[in-house]
Amino acid sequence: MSDQINEEQPEVIVENPFHSARFKPLRKGKKPPKLIAVVHQSGCTGCEVCIAGCPVDSIELVPGPNPDNPGFQQTVEIDLARCIGCQNCSQDCPWETIMMYQHEDSYTAWANETLKSELYIPESKFTSLVENFDLLPKKEEETNEA
């Protein structure tokens, strides 16, 4: 008998470059903030109170599971790349589902507490998005240069 342990590799999560949040300004400053906000989505009601208080617009809506009614059971998620650690959202949340984590711990907390994300997606979904993007017509400038 073999004593080898067969462990499944966790799926790699990557940033979704096609999400509309990628057109918003990046976080300014040379050093990342000491604290980053993470939404515990299991308690989030999608009330959007936190969105109003975010000074850098780093909180995004995540549609609910039913594509015919995306507003039902929606949640929010925080763009970790744009959060400045101001703590407004964690103080404003009426359900106390937004917690502040040390920068180095925030990605682990995000992985543990996020049920559905539109900003950060599995690598397999990213690959299919890129393939669909490649099927789009190229700009005239790019085709004329060749």
Secondary structure, 3 states (H helix, E strand, C coil): CCCCCCCCCCCCEEECCCCHHHHCCCCCCCCCCCEEEEECCCCCCCCCHHHHHCCCCCEEEECCCCCCCCCCCCEEEECCCCCCCCCHHHHHCCCCCEEEEEHHHHHHHHHHHCCCCCCEEEHHHHHHHHHHHHCCCCCHHHHHHC
